[in-house]
Amino acid sequence: MTLDISAVTPRVQYTVGSTPDSTFDYSFAIFEDADISVYVGSTKKTLTTHYTVSGAGTSSGGTVTMTSGNAVSNATVTLVRNITIARTTDFPASGAFQVDSLNTELDRITAVQQELEDDIGRSLRLADEDATATLTIPLKDARKGRYLAFNSTTGNAEAGPTQTDVTAIADVTSDI
């Protein structure tokens, strides 16, 4: 299968009001139904249990349809292309090979690169011209109940003041 992997963002988001909605369109290509993840709010839904997909294998995208009893209201619905990174074709060392298989493999690579570009664009990162710093966040137990802070000397990410301390300071400031 050859798809036209155009320069589109591999995610779309809908804000659903009080009127329930069950169908959500996406305009990016996917190769199979499992290549799309669906979130209602922050909850990841399950293919076939909560939703079905149409349009896999087409360049223009398709539709996610919530299954019976799973219509969405008063929530945000996010559809994200999420292709498993794997080599799906092994080409022969010599002789003829299927051009369609090559095109599909190149399309999958391009689609994964689009996903990575979207992930990087949505992440905490340093500007190109910034000095090197470590942005690895502290371990879970060290950051629980704390704000993210940046070291005043190195600029490295670190666990900052506790939420309780910040609230207490804000309360004192508002009383002055």
C-alpha atoms as one frame of an Amber mdcrd trajectory, in Angstrom:
protein
   0.000   0.000   0.000   1.364   3.403  -0.950   0.094   6.410   0.945   0.651
  10.102   0.415   2.181  11.125   3.745   1.597  14.862   3.470   2.930  17.474
   5.855   0.137  17.340   8.420   0.222  17.187  12.199  -0.461  13.611  13.292
  -2.922  14.715  15.969  -6.308  16.401  16.177  -8.282  17.533  19.193 -11.989
  18.179  19.688 -13.777  19.961  22.520 -17.174  18.333  23.018 -19.879  20.249
  24.854 -22.989  18.954  26.549 -24.392  17.409  23.363 -22.930  13.881  23.095
 -20.806  13.138  20.040 -19.589   9.780  18.747 -17.709  10.532  15.514 -14.390
  12.311  15.148 -12.535  12.811  11.864  -8.768  12.706  11.414  -6.900  13.943
   8.319  -3.601  12.076   8.645  -2.790   8.701   7.119  -2.617   5.531   9.200
  -1.656   2.069   7.999  -3.912  -0.005  10.260  -6.616   0.656  12.860  -4.188
   0.194  15.776  -2.051   3.120  14.501  -4.318   5.673  16.182  -4.657   6.356
  19.904  -7.817   7.933  21.303  -7.950   9.906  24.548 -11.059  11.250  26.240
  -9.718  13.793  28.675  -6.541  12.144  29.900  -7.901   8.590  29.643  -6.609
   6.432  26.803  -9.426   4.415  25.263  -9.237   0.889  23.852  -9.733  -0.025
  20.185 -12.915  -2.089  19.609 -13.969  -1.731  23.263 -14.445   2.050  23.202
 -14.044   2.974  19.536 -13.633   1.743  15.971 -11.583   3.235  13.150 -12.289
   3.703   9.461  -9.868   5.008   6.851  -6.794   2.902   7.587  -4.700   2.585
   4.428  -5.977   5.796   2.851  -4.006   9.023   2.483  -6.869  11.337   3.444
  -7.521   9.984   6.934 -10.836   8.743   8.234 -13.140   8.623  11.229 -13.024
   7.351  14.787 -16.452   6.224  15.963 -17.141   5.656  19.642 -18.886   2.336
  20.295 -22.360   2.055  21.787 -22.503   3.575  25.252 -19.212   5.480  24.784
 -20.470   8.755  23.275 -18.511  11.722  24.605 -19.889  14.850  26.251 -18.268
  17.655  28.255 -14.741  16.454  27.462 -11.791  16.878  25.138 -11.155  14.121
  22.601  -7.633  13.750  21.225  -6.725  11.510  18.280  -3.009  10.825  17.828
  -1.253   8.721  15.220   0.870   6.219  17.143   2.654   3.786  14.848   4.691
   1.022  16.426   8.305   1.499  15.381   9.268  -1.700  13.609  10.728  -2.741
  10.317   7.920  -4.438   8.455   9.691  -5.413   5.241  12.919  -7.300   4.576
  14.274  -6.583   1.108  16.341  -9.151  -0.817  20.098  -8.612  -1.027  19.906
  -8.922  -4.793  17.363  -9.433  -7.508  13.895  -7.996  -7.894  11.809  -6.665
  -5.033   8.353  -5.172  -4.703   8.400  -1.403  -5.242   5.088  -1.148  -3.350
   6.776  -2.686  -0.294   9.580  -0.134  -0.507   7.087   2.728  -0.790   5.110
   1.446   2.195   8.256   1.131   4.293   9.353   4.674   3.366   5.835   5.980
   4.126   5.941   4.333   7.570   9.347   5.888   8.291   8.081   9.328   7.265
   4.930   8.923   9.395   7.016   7.954  12.441   9.272  10.981  11.853   6.177
  13.221  11.841   5.110  11.707  15.177   8.567  12.279  16.652   8.576  15.877
  15.400   5.188  16.426  17.068   6.430  14.845  20.326   9.595  16.963  20.340
   7.609  20.125  19.635   5.415  19.399  22.659   8.294  18.676  25.039  10.475
  20.665  27.391  13.678  21.439  25.502  16.503  23.913  25.230  16.746  26.471
  22.448  19.521  25.773  19.928  21.517  28.787  21.112  21.176  27.947  24.832
  24.050  26.527  26.863  23.978  22.815  27.595  21.884  21.850  30.615  20.301
  18.671  31.895  16.530  18.717  31.623  16.026  15.251  33.054  13.451  15.620
  35.789  14.204  14.218  39.244  12.965  10.757  40.229   9.302  10.474  41.195
   9.848  10.303  44.975  12.085  13.406  44.868   9.545  15.459  42.896   6.268
  14.432  44.563   4.428  17.509  45.827   7.067  19.874  44.452   7.209  22.384
  41.646   9.654  22.018  38.772  12.527  24.467  39.202  15.779  25.267  37.424
  19.092  25.547  39.244  20.211  29.197  39.458  23.802  28.304  38.449  23.581
  25.395  35.991  20.045  25.821  34.670  19.482  22.084  35.226  15.976  20.874
  36.052  15.450  20.060  39.716  12.711  19.587  42.291  11.759  23.019  43.575
   9.846  24.157  46.626   6.976  22.102  47.951   3.419  23.023  47.061   2.771
  23.626  50.764   5.703  26.066  51.029   4.581  28.043  47.984   1.006  28.240
  49.255   2.255  29.420  52.672   4.418  32.117  51.055   1.498  33.244  48.885
  -0.755  33.407  51.957   1.827  35.489  53.874   2.307  37.845  50.914  -1.426
  38.405  50.517  -1.707  39.237  54.240   0.935  42.009  54.079
